[in-house]
């Protein structure tokens, strides 16, 4: 399957590997609202929401997208969460009429961006979703119809394979599980407060920590974008230091070469007070200190291409 080219604007991705859960039962809405950082009532049959699942300390145990069907909710999350997310949610089912079923093998999910509503002849659920810091469309389809839907989408949109999707994700400044999102991260630190947190909703696990951060306006670290100043490649796992100093200021979580920007770019975390755009620091590979520091500049997310010359 060919990767997307720069000349075609509308894109689609194959998200079929994602973990998929079906949540049924008369108490499903109330139960889910007590487990997630966003207001579950915003998830509809035509629009998905993103939400974080937390522990009592406000740290992440999962990140998912949630939509509603006539008699259930559907949730999807990164593939790495398949073994942990369902048990984490089920732990809090006590006297609730709620059943959670893993339907990962049953459905494929495609996602289209920069595109009008996909018109498909196949029986598919088409839902508005913002997955890549850009409005797009989720297409849920039974697995046996996957190839037909793929062919229909390919006729109108450029397909992004997994490596191309990873570059696009990083360019858009979007965190993902096991990279920027781990069980040590509070969602506000990963810039998820705009789309994944509702500060007005009722109580949920971890809410107290999130509310305190909102009131104080402080976060100990923040997800940032980095550009290699001299176009030297960056790597996940590099440590970030102020120039000429030995006290660690942060670390890199994902790094790629962006053809669109013509730059080596990365996502990572910086501790307070270093996360100001325009600030320059050094990235050092702890496994290869002899390589020397790579000078990086902090930039706002998402990454943007330089303006065309006038």
C-alpha positions as semicolon CSV with decimal commas, in nm:
position;residue;x (nm);y (nm);z (nm)
1;X;0,000;0,000;0,000
2;X;0,166;0,325;-0,105
3;X;0,227;0,603;0,144
4;X;0,071;0,944;0,100
5;X;0,246;1,195;-0,122
6;X;0,287;1,566;-0,051
7;X;0,079;1,660;-0,358
8;X;-0,249;1,511;-0,232
9;X;-0,406;1,703;0,053
10;X;-0,675;1,470;0,188
11;X;-0,530;1,177;0,380
12;X;-0,651;0,863;0,549
13;X;-0,498;0,626;0,802
14;X;-0,558;0,265;0,900
15;X;-0,616;0,252;1,279
16;X;-0,742;-0,107;1,281
17;X;-0,473;-0,221;1,526
18;X;-0,618;-0,003;1,801
19;X;-0,777;-0,159;2,107
20;X;-1,158;-0,146;2,080
21;X;-1,408;-0,186;2,365
22;X;-1,787;-0,200;2,365
23;X;-1,953;-0,078;2,686
24;X;-2,317;-0,175;2,748
25;X;-2,562;-0,172;3,041
26;X;-2,814;0,072;3,186
27;X;-2,549;0,240;3,409
28;X;-2,290;0,282;3,133
29;X;-2,307;0,663;3,108
30;X;-2,287;0,727;3,482
31;X;-2,014;0,468;3,524
32;X;-1,797;0,603;3,241
33;X;-1,839;0,960;3,362
34;X;-1,688;0,851;3,693
35;X;-1,385;0,702;3,519
36;X;-1,292;0,960;3,256
37;X;-1,157;1,315;3,252
38;X;-1,399;1,437;2,983
39;X;-1,778;1,465;2,997
40;X;-1,909;1,141;2,845
41;X;-2,235;1,315;2,751
42;X;-2,042;1,494;2,475
43;X;-1,980;1,160;2,299
44;X;-2,262;1,110;2,049
45;X;-2,356;0,888;1,756
46;X;-2,197;1,141;1,520
47;X;-1,905;1,278;1,722
48;X;-1,628;1,119;1,929
49;X;-1,447;1,274;2,225
50;X;-1,101;1,207;2,366
51;X;-1,058;1,137;2,736
52;X;-0,794;1,028;2,983
53;X;-0,834;0,747;3,233
54;X;-0,641;0,820;3,553
55;X;-0,540;0,674;3,886
56;X;-0,611;0,844;4,219
57;X;-0,289;1,048;4,187
58;X;-0,403;1,199;3,857
59;X;-0,153;1,000;3,650
60;X;-0,258;0,833;3,329
61;X;-0,363;0,470;3,302
62;X;-0,500;0,522;2,950
63;X;-0,604;0,762;2,675
64;X;-0,900;0,682;2,451
65;X;-1,162;0,804;2,207
66;X;-1,527;0,747;2,295
67;X;-1,839;0,752;2,078
68;X;-2,196;0,639;2,130
69;X;-2,423;0,397;1,948
70;X;-2,793;0,332;2,004
71;X;-2,739;0,089;2,292
72;X;-2,372;0,123;2,389
73;X;-2,051;0,323;2,390
74;X;-1,750;0,233;2,179
75;X;-1,400;0,317;2,301
76;X;-1,071;0,283;2,117
77;X;-0,716;0,324;2,245
78;X;-0,358;0,257;2,141
79;X;-0,277;-0,113;2,081
80;X;-0,039;-0,117;2,381
81;X;-0,335;-0,065;2,615
82;X;-0,524;-0,380;2,516
83;X;-0,410;-0,584;2,816
84;X;-0,452;-0,308;3,076
85;X;-0,740;-0,076;2,985
86;X;-1,032;-0,317;3,019
87;X;-0,919;-0,453;3,362
88;X;-0,858;-0,096;3,482
89;X;-1,216;0,003;3,397
90;X;-1,372;-0,320;3,526
91;X;-1,200;-0,275;3,862
92;X;-1,450;0,001;3,942
93;X;-1,763;-0,190;3,841
94;X;-1,919;-0,277;4,175
95;X;-2,300;-0,280;4,171
96;X;-2,328;-0,117;3,828
97;X;-2,518;-0,262;3,535
98;X;-2,217;-0,233;3,303
99;X;-2,048;-0,486;3,074
100;X;-1,723;-0,422;2,888
101;X;-1,643;-0,638;2,587
102;X;-1,320;-0,645;2,387
103;X;-1,427;-0,615;2,021
104;X;-1,080;-0,547;1,879
105;X;-1,087;-0,832;1,622
106;X;-1,438;-0,747;1,510
107;X;-1,387;-0,394;1,375
108;X;-1,150;-0,194;1,157
109;X;-1,112;0,181;1,204
110;X;-0,999;0,422;0,934
111;X;-0,949;0,795;0,988
112;X;-0,965;1,065;0,719
113;X;-0,837;1,423;0,758
114;X;-0,866;1,736;0,544
115;X;-1,165;1,571;0,381
116;X;-1,545;1,610;0,355
117;X;-1,769;1,349;0,516
118;X;-1,675;1,014;0,356
119;X;-1,960;0,874;0,149
120;X;-1,948;0,496;0,164
121;X;-2,187;0,240;0,020
122;X;-2,086;-0,008;0,287
123;X;-2,249;-0,024;0,630
124;X;-2,001;0,184;0,830
125;X;-2,022;0,417;1,129
126;X;-1,884;0,755;1,025
127;X;-1,804;0,980;1,323
128;X;-1,641;1,321;1,354
129;X;-1,317;1,299;1,557
130;X;-1,015;1,519;1,625
131;X;-0,723;1,276;1,645
132;X;-0,435;1,469;1,490
133;X;-0,498;1,828;1,608
134;X;-0,724;1,858;1,303
135;X;-1,090;1,777;1,246
136;X;-1,137;1,443;1,076
137;X;-1,363;1,142;1,037
138;X;-1,352;0,798;1,196
139;X;-1,490;0,513;0,985
140;X;-1,580;0,203;1,189
141;X;-1,650;-0,103;0,977
142;X;-1,689;-0,476;1,035
143;X;-1,354;-0,647;0,972
144;X;-1,480;-0,853;0,678
145;X;-1,564;-0,530;0,489
146;X;-1,227;-0,371;0,558
147;X;-1,080;-0,424;0,210
148;X;-1,388;-0,277;0,036
149;X;-1,378;0,035;0,252
150;X;-1,003;0,069;0,203
151;X;-1,053;0,062;-0,174
152;X;-1,331;0,323;-0,155
153;X;-1,120;0,558;0,055
154;X;-0,813;0,508;-0,166
155;X;-1,010;0,633;-0,466
156;X;-1,050;0,977;-0,303
157;X;-0,770;1,016;-0,047
158;X;-0,398;0,947;-0,016
159;X;-0,317;0,660;0,219
160;X;-0,065;0,718;0,500
161;X;0,114;0,401;0,607
162;X;0,234;0,362;0,966
163;X;0,574;0,538;0,926
164;X;0,406;0,829;0,743
165;X;0,138;0,847;1,012
166;X;0,408;0,866;1,281
167;X;0,571;1,163;1,105
168;X;0,231;1,333;1,067
169;X;0,148;1,270;1,435
170;X;0,473;1,429;1,552
171;X;0,439;1,726;1,313
172;X;0,094;1,783;1,464
173;X;0,231;1,763;1,819
174;X;0,000;1,475;1,916
175;X;0,112;1,249;2,204
176;X;0,060;0,873;2,199
177;X;0,082;0,590;2,449
178;X;0,428;0,449;2,534
179;X;0,590;0,756;2,380
180;X;0,467;1,082;2,531
181;X;0,191;0,920;2,739
182;X;0,291;0,684;3,021
183;X;0,176;0,599;3,372
184;X;0,407;0,875;3,503
185;X;0,235;1,155;3,310
186;X;-0,052;1,378;3,424
187;X;-0,269;1,470;3,119
188;X;-0,224;1,846;3,168
189;X;0,152;1,798;3,125
190;X;0,086;1,640;2,783
191;X;-0,128;1,937;2,670
192;X;-0,444;1,724;2,684
193;X;-0,640;1,976;2,889
194;X;-0,791;2,148;2,584
195;X;-0,953;1,840;2,429
196;X;-0,956;1,564;2,692
197;X;-1,054;1,736;3,018
198;X;-1,384;1,892;3,124
199;X;-1,331;2,104;3,435
200;X;-1,705;2,150;3,495
201;X;-1,816;1,785;3,503
202;X;-1,881;1,572;3,809
203;X;-1,631;1,366;4,007
204;X;-1,404;1,107;3,847
205;X;-1,097;0,913;3,956
206;X;-0,800;1,155;3,973
207;X;-1,009;1,472;3,950
208;X;-0,870;1,629;4,266
209;X;-0,516;1,646;4,126
210;X;-0,636;1,786;3,791
211;X;-0,847;2,054;3,963
212;X;-0,553;2,159;4,184
213;X;-0,331;2,204;3,877
214;X;-0,602;2,411;3,710
215;X;-0,632;2,639;4,015
216;X;-0,256;2,683;4,057
217;X;-0,181;2,720;3,686
218;X;0,140;2,526;3,747
219;X;0,277;2,209;3,591
220;X;0,613;2,052;3,671
221;X;0,680;1,957;3,311
222;X;0,528;2,021;2,971
223;X;0,520;1,847;2,633
224;X;0,717;2,063;2,385
225;X;0,838;2,060;2,028
226;X;1,208;2,063;1,939
227;X;1,386;2,149;1,615
228;X;1,747;2,051;1,555
229;X;1,924;2,384;1,495
230;X;2,198;2,242;1,271
231;X;1,982;1,965;1,120
232;X;2,152;1,688;1,320
233;X;1,922;1,387;1,374
234;X;1,752;1,353;1,712
235;X;1,656;1,031;1,890
236;X;1,402;0,926;2,150
237;X;1,569;0,885;2,488
238;X;1,805;1,181;2,450
239;X;1,834;1,397;2,762
240;X;1,797;1,774;2,743
241;X;2,030;2,014;2,927
242;X;2,075;2,392;2,939
243;X;2,378;2,479;2,725
244;X;2,697;2,419;2,921
245;X;2,519;2,284;3,229
246;X;2,486;1,936;3,381
247;X;2,142;1,958;3,542
248;X;1,885;1,770;3,331
249;X;1,600;1,987;3,200
250;X;1,400;1,726;3,007
251;X;1,403;1,440;2,759
252;X;1,299;1,348;2,404
253;X;1,016;1,097;2,353
254;X;0,974;1,082;1,970
255;X;1,192;1,205;1,683
256;X;1,165;1,204;1,302
257;X;1,283;1,374;0,987
258;X;1,002;1,593;0,852
259;X;1,014;1,629;0,473
260;X;0,737;1,887;0,486
261;X;0,937;2,110;0,721
262;X;1,279;2,008;0,588
263;X;1,394;1,962;0,948
264;X;1,483;1,709;1,216
265;X;1,208;1,746;1,477
266;X;1,111;1,585;1,805
267;X;0,859;1,581;2,088
268;X;0,961;1,566;2,450
269;X;0,917;1,702;2,798
270;X;1,081;2,000;2,961
271;X;1,076;2,081;3,329
272;X;0,970;2,419;3,456
273;X;1,102;2,688;3,390
274;X;1,268;2,583;3,062
275;X;0,967;2,543;2,832
276;X;0,964;2,886;2,664
277;X;0,949;2,889;2,283
278;X;1,270;3,010;2,120
279;X;1,491;2,888;2,405
280;X;1,792;2,679;2,296
281;X;1,928;2,376;2,479
282;X;2,148;2,072;2,418
283;X;2,024;1,717;2,357
284;X;2,266;1,441;2,463
285;X;2,245;1,068;2,399
286;X;2,313;0,902;2,739
287;X;2,410;0,578;2,558
288;X;2,665;0,758;2,339
289;X;2,804;1,059;2,521
290;X;3,100;1,068;2,286
291;X;2,865;1,176;2,008
292;X;2,847;1,523;2,158
293;X;2,550;1,753;2,218
294;X;2,287;1,836;1,955
295;X;2,164;2,194;1,978
296;X;1,782;2,220;1,976
297;X;1,534;2,504;1,981
298;X;1,196;2,487;2,154
299;X;0,901;2,561;1,924
300;X;0,526;2,588;1,967
301;X;0,309;2,290;1,875
302;X;0,198;2,190;1,621
303;X;0,510;2,237;1,410
304;X;0,455;2,478;1,121
305;X;0,631;2,503;0,786
306;X;0,831;2,822;0,720
307;X;0,645;3,094;0,532
308;X;0,695;3,102;0,155
309;X;0,926;3,382;0,035
310;X;0,739;3,690;-0,087
